Amino acid sequence: MSTAAKTERLMKLLIMLLVQRHFVPKERIRAILYGDASTDAFEKMFERDKEELRSLGVPVEVGSLDAYFDEPGYRIRPDAFALPEIDLAPDEAAIVGLATRVWEHQRLASATTEAVRKLTAAGVDVDLTALDIAQPRLAADDPAFDVFLEALTERSALEFDYWRSGTAEPARRHLQPWGVTRYAGRWYVLGFDTDRGAERVFRLSRVQGEARRTGRPGAYQIPDGLDISATTRRLAPAPVTQRAVLLVRGGAAAPLRRMADSVEVDVAGPDPATTWDRLVLTRGNVGLEDEVLGYGASVYVESPPALRDAVVARLEGALA
């Protein structure tokens, strides 16, 4: 079996056991994830997969399904799976930090969606809130995102054309990427600029054309003790903030609620189908419309008018 197929199977097993509300019997796991395997092959693969997840720090639990029968079941408790504070090497921290930001990037989102779809179709009672431990609502849709992600994971230098505000044309830049992070609603790459001999930060949306790898993988090391987020905030332009007032259906949009400056409950909303709450947020003026759109009909923009117009324009464009 290919490494990709094995990785996908491990991911589906993790998701299956994570979103379950109760212990899952072995036969159900076999029917959903190992349907084509013989009994002996299933036993061997399942034992290997369990141990591999455990070796990665995933707490796979074994418990009894029924007090009167000895059939074992399996699950992963979300509270036990949530990561404690850990100490990582700089390059490991860069990869893990990036991975937590791109759970909904198309390569990961498709595998996650497929796993949940199969479980739901099989009649499995799933609790999708268990995925909130790794579910920031961020889109990774900059054209240059993939090549910078791949260069970072293999530590390859990059060459690209970059347009800066106030310049007439793009300039060629050479970078050893240290990390990719989200700041003020935009994606940035932080790294060592070999032309200038100093750390620099670049906004991915301003990369012109296709970025190209130069040199061999593993050609450089990420500095010890590097704080990617803090360094990006220090080097990137200061964000422009705005005050936004949103109407949110009762119980919806938990991430927006956590970021709100204030929440006024049980207010008049656009429709009487549910209760509504009013959230006031102070945010950067880039990226909020994407978050609002991600919640569909559960969020309505009261102000500012520019944000509401941007959301409406995106929806009209999608309908067209």
N, C-alpha and C positions, 0 to 999 in steps of 0.2 A: 504494500500500500504506500502511496506517495506521502511525503511529509505534509503537503497541503491537506490531503484527505484526513490524515490523522489529526492534524491541528483543528480542522473543522469539527471532527467528531468529539474531540476533547472540549471544544467550546460549547457544542450543543449539549454535552453531558453536564457541563458546569451550569449552563443556563437552565436546563431542565430541573436540576436539583436545587438551584437557587430560587426559582420562582414557585416551587411547590409549597403548598400550605401544610402538607403532611409528609410522612415518610413514603417513599415510592417503592413499590415491590420490584424485585429484580426482573420478573417476567414482563412487566410493563416497560421497563427500561430497554429490555431486549427487543420487544416488539416495535418500539418507536425508533430506536437508534441503531440496532444491530440486526435488523430483520433478515438479512441475507446470510448471516453467519450460522454455521452448525452449532450444536450445543457446546461441543468442546472448544471451538474457535471463539464463541461468545464468552465462555468462562475465562479463557486466557486473556482476551482483549479487555474485558471488563475489569479484571483484576489489575492488569497493567495500567489501564486508564485511571482507575481509582488511585493507585499508588503514585502515578505521575502527577495527578492533581494535588495529592497530599505533599509530594516533594516540592511543589511550587508554593506551598503554604495555604492551600485551599482546605478548610476543615470539613472533609466528607464524613458525616456521622452515620452510624449504623444503629438502628433501633427496631423495636418490635412493632409490627402492624396491628397486632391483636393480642390481648392479654391471654387468650386461650390457645393461641397457635404460635408456633415457633418460626414463622416465616419472617426473615429480616427485611427491612426497608432502608432506604438511603435518602439523605437530604443534606443541604448546606444551609445553615441558618444565616440570614443576612447580617445579623448583629455580630456573629462570630467571624464572618468573612470580611467585614469592614476592616481596613488596614490600620494597625496602630502606627505610632511614630517609628520610622525606620531610618537607618543610616545607609545611604547608597553612595557609591563612587560617582564622580561628576558625570561620566558618560552614561551610567545607569540611570541617574536621576534625570538626565536630559530625555532619555527614551521614555521612561515611565511617566514623567511629567507631560510629555507630548501625547502619549497614548491616552491619558485621562481626558485630554482636550478633544480627541477626535473619535470618541465612541460612535458618533453619528456620521462620521466620514463614510462615503459610499462603500468602501471596501469592508468596513466592519459592520455598518448598518445592514448590508444585505445578508451577511451571515447571521446576525442577531435576529433579523426579521424572519428569515427562513426557519430558524430553530423554534421561535415562538409560534409561527404558523403551523408547523408540524405538531407541536404539542396541543395547540387549540383544536386542530382538526381531529386529533385522537381522543378528544374529550377530556383532556387533562385540565384540572382546575389550577390555573396559574395566577400568581400574584405579581403583576408587572412592576409594582412599586419596589420590589426587591432590587430592581435594576437601577434605582435612583442612586445607589452608592457609586455608580460610575456613569452618570448620565447628565453631563452638562449639555445644554442645548446650544451647541455651537456648530456653525456650518463651516466646512473647510472647502470652499468653492473657488479660491483663488487659483488661476491656471497654473501657477508655479508651485503650488503646494506639494504635489507628489514628488517632484524632483528634489526639493529641499528636504522633505522627509526622508527619502531614500539616501541622499547624500549624508544626512546626519546619522542615520543608523549604521552606515558603513564607514563613516568618517572620511569622506572623499571631499576634496576641494572643488569649488564651483567657479565657473566663469559666466558672467551674465551682463546684459546691458540694463542700466538703471537710470530712470528719469527722476530728477529731483525738481521740486517746485522752484520756479524762477529761472530754470535753465532752458536753453533753446533746443537741446537735443540730448539723447541718452549718452551716458558715459560707460565704458567697459570697466567692470569691477571684478576682483578676484577675492574669494572668501573661503575661509575654513569655518564651516558652520558649527556653532556650539549648541544651539537650541532654537526651537521655533515656539513662539508663544503668542497668546492673544492679549492685546492691550488696547484699551479704549475703543473696542469694537473692530479692531483691525488685526490681521496676522502680521507678525514681524519675525525676521530671522536675525539672530544675534551671532556674531562670530568674529574671527580675526581677519582684518583686511590686510592682505599681504602686500598690497601696493603702498599703503600708508603706514604699515607696521604698527597698527593699533586696533583695539576693539571697536567695532562699528555695528549699527543696527540698521536694517533695511526693511521697508514695508513691501510685502510680497505683491501687492496690487500695482506697484510701480516698476516691477521687473518687466522689461520689454522683450518680447520674443521668447525663445526657449533657453533656459539655463542649461549649461553643459558641464559635466564632470571633467575634471582635469587631474591627472596623476592617478595613483593607485589607491585602493581602499586601505584604511588604517594608517594613513599618512601623517596623522597628527593626533594629539591628545587634547581632551577638554580640560581646562585648568582646574586644579583642586580647589574646592570650596566655592566654586562659581554659583552665584544665585542668579539664575537666568531672568526671573521676573523682575527682581530688584535692579539688575543691570539694564534691562530693557527700559524700565521706567526712567532710569537716570539718563539714558541716551536718546530716547525717543522724544518727539515734540510733545509738549504738555497738551493733554486732551481738552477739548472744548465741551463743557457740560451743558445740559439743558434739564429743565423741570418738566416731567411728563405726568399726566393724570390719566389713569386707566380705570375702566370699569371691568371687573373680573367676576365671573360666575362663582358662587359660593363653593369652596373646596377645590377650585381649579387653580392652575398656574402657581404651584408651590414655590418654584425658584424665583418668580417675580415677587412673591410675598416676602420671601426672605431678604430681598434687596430693597424693599420699600422703606421710605422714610416714615410713612404713616399709613395706617389701614383704617378706613371707616366702613363698618359692616352694615349690611342690610339697608342699602340705598336703592333708589329707583334706578332701574336699568333699561336697556333697549327692548327687552321683552319680559313677560311675566312667567316664563317657563321655569325659572329658577330664581333664587336670591342672588343679589349682586353686592359686591364690595368695591369701595373706591380706594385705589392705591396711588400714592404720590411717590415718585422716584426721582432722584437726581442722578442722571446718567450721562455718559458720553454721547455725543450727537450722531455717532455712527454705530450701526448694528442693532439698535433697539427695534427698528421696524421688522427685522428678520425674526427676532424673538417673539414679537407680537403676532406675526403671521404664523409662527409655529404652533400657536394655541388656537388657531381657527376662530370659531364663533364664541369661544369662551372669554375673549378679551376684546374690549371696545375702547378706542382712543378718544378721550374727551379733549385733551389738549397736549401739546400745541397743535395748531391747525396744520403746520408743515408736516408733522409726523403722521397725522391722520390722512392727509392728502397722499403722502408717500405710500402708506399701506393700501389705500383705495386704488391708487394707480397700479400697484403690483397685482392686486386682485383682478382688476379689469384687464391687465395684460395677460394674466393666466387664462381668463375666460375667453379672450380673443384668440 
